[in-house]
Amino acid sequence: MKLTVDGRALEVLAGATVLDAVNALGIPLPQLRKDPDRPPLGAGRTCLVHVEGQRGAPAACYLPAREGMSVSATHRDVTRIRAAVLDLTRSMLGEGEGRDGFGQGEVACARHGILEPASTSCGPRPGPRRG
């Protein structure tokens, strides 16, 4: 089946996902939760794309490719949403090397202009002050 991603046409096999198409074209798209040994869940939300004629920002890893589909991995709306998701994800990870498990977190954040997380911890918040 034929589809277009960021203006580039390609053909993918039946059963392929939009992420398969994006990867085939070598377009950098964060996929922090993509585990090659497991089926995609779409829960990581770092691989969001824009699909012409479709509402919302679906996860490319979970979205089946369809004939004639027009997809954008660089649409400004999904780039903005993805940056917020990456920032939140980064703030929930521990400190140090390899903290995202798949080694893509820092690269993805840098590509989206996130140098430091907006929040450094999602740990317990202090309760109300007493006294």
DORO-105341 format. One record per residue (C-alpha): residue in three letters; x, y, z. Coordinates in steps of 0.5 Angstrom, whole numbers, plus 500, padded with zeros to 3 digits. Layout:
BEGIN
ALAXYZ
...
REM end
This chain:
BEGIN
MET500500500
LYS502507499
LEU502513503
THR506519504
VAL510522510
ASP513529511
GLY512529503
ARG515523501
ALA512517498
LEU513510500
GLU510503499
VAL509499506
LEU507492506
ALA500490509
GLY500490517
ALA505496517
THR505501522
VAL506509521
LEU512508525
ASP515503520
ALA514508515
VAL517513518
ASN523509520
ALA524506513
LEU524513511
GLY530515516
ILE526520519
PRO528522526
LEU522520531
PRO522519538
GLN520512540
LEU522511547
ARG517506549
LYS519502543
ASP521495545
PRO523490539
ASP521484543
ARG514487545
PRO508489541
PRO507497541
LEU502500546
GLY502507544
ALA502509551
GLY509512551
ARG506518547
THR513520544
CYS512518537
LEU506522536
VAL504524528
HIS499528525
VAL495525520
GLU491529515
GLY484529515
GLN484525522
ARG483529529
GLY488528535
ALA495526535
PRO496519534
ALA502514536
ALA505512530
CYS507506533
TYR500504534
LEU497507528
PRO496502522
ALA498505515
ARG493506510
GLU493507503
GLY493514501
MET495516508
SER498523509
VAL502523515
SER507529518
ALA512527523
THR514535523
HIS507538524
ARG508544529
ASP502541533
VAL505534534
THR512537535
ARG510542541
ILE506536544
ARG511531543
ALA516536547
ALA511537553
VAL511529553
LEU518528553
ASP519534558
LEU515530563
THR518523561
ARG525526562
SER522529569
MET520522571
LEU526518570
GLY532518575
GLU539521574
GLY545518570
GLU547515564
GLY542510561
ARG536512565
ASP531512559
GLY533504558
PHE533505551
GLY538510550
GLN534515546
GLY531520551
GLU537525551
VAL537525543
ALA530526543
CYS530532548
ALA535535545
ARG532535538
HIS526538541
GLY530544544
ILE529541551
LEU536542555
GLU533541562
PRO527538565
ALA522543567
SER521539573
THR527535576
SER522531580
CYS516527580
GLY517525587
PRO513526593
ARG511533594
PRO511536601
GLY505537605
PRO502543608
ARG507547613
ARG505546620
GLY506550626
REM end
